[in-house]
């Protein structure tokens, strides 16, 4: 399944409408601070059914979202409950167009990862859930990607999966530690790679990433998209970023949010 387009009327309670035609593989969204990039990503997240384990961890309330399915099942529309639907000027209507139908009675997980996840106290639970659902082949791919990315850096750590957990061998101090002792940048990168592999493992291969560059040095940023695509060649990436080092090779798939508003 791929997301073909997203349309939002009265975006950010303005008189402007937003329409974004998406690439089936890689999509980058850039723009100034407070321009609505993360809001757009969270709107997509709220419209699409995503991983139920993630929902449980966040105490997500299904009653907060209303789904309206078109006859072919490929369109989803949600009306903002806080506005009066009869008053079109003040109503926010968000809609998605998908490449194939969604069955509302079937588990159709998508993946979403943001900076908040690193600090909300639930990261270890999320990682454990992902590790327990990855095949041995995908685990090996994560290890290879992590080590390739850090090959030219000071870290040079080897990863290993043991008993449903992750450990790394720090060559600098010759010690083996649990992944939670990684630096913030190393932990962010490991988590991103796990989410990428997990999304490729899912039936609905759509991954939303908000500011994946946080804590990651510039050299590493230039390598991560290549590794993401190798880990998940069938996944659709929708990424909000401020880093040209990440999207520099994908300029044709990069949009400034101001260009999407009409």
C-alpha positions, 0 to 999 in steps of 0.5 A: 500500500502507498499513500498517493496524496493528502489534502487538508482544507483550512490548514492550521485554521487558515484560509489556505488548503494543502495538497501533497502528491506523494512519491511511492518511495521517498518523500521529504518535507522541509520548511521553516519552524512553526510552518506546520510540517509536524502537524501535517505528519501527525495528521497523516498518522491520525488518519491511517490505522497504525500499529496497535501496540504503539496505540496501546503504549500511547493510550490512544483513544480510537474515539478521537478519530472518525473514519469515512471510507469511500466505496472503493476503500481507497479514500479516508476523510476526517472532519475536525470534531472541534468545528461545525461541519455546516460552517465550511469556512471554519471546518478542517477536512483532511483526506488521504488517497491510497493506492489500494483499499484499506479494510477497516476491520483488518490490522493495517499497521503503519509506523511513526517515529518522532523525537518525543519517542526518545524521551517519553519513557517507553522507548525500551518497550517499543524496541523490545516489541520491534526486536521480538517481531523481527526475523533473524534476517532483518536483525542481521540487516540492522546490524550490518547497516549500523556498523556500516554507518559508524565504520568511519566514526569514533564509535565503531561499535558492533551490535548483537541481539541476545534474548530479545535485547540488543547489546553493543561492543564498544571497541574504544573501551573494550566493553559490552553494554546494553543498547540503552547506554549508547550515546543519544545519536547512536540510540536515535540511529539504532531506533530508526534502523529498527523502525525501518526494518520493522516497517518493511516487515509489516503488511502496510509499508508506510513509515513517517519520520519526524526529524530523524537527524536529531543527535546524528553527526553530519557524516552519518546523516549523509549515509542514512537514507542509502541504508534505509532504502537497502533495509526497506526497499518496498517501504514508502518514506515520508520524512520531515527534516531540516537537514540538507545532508539527508535529502541532498540526493533526493531534491526532486522528492523534496517539497517545501511546505509553503509550496503545498499551500494554495 
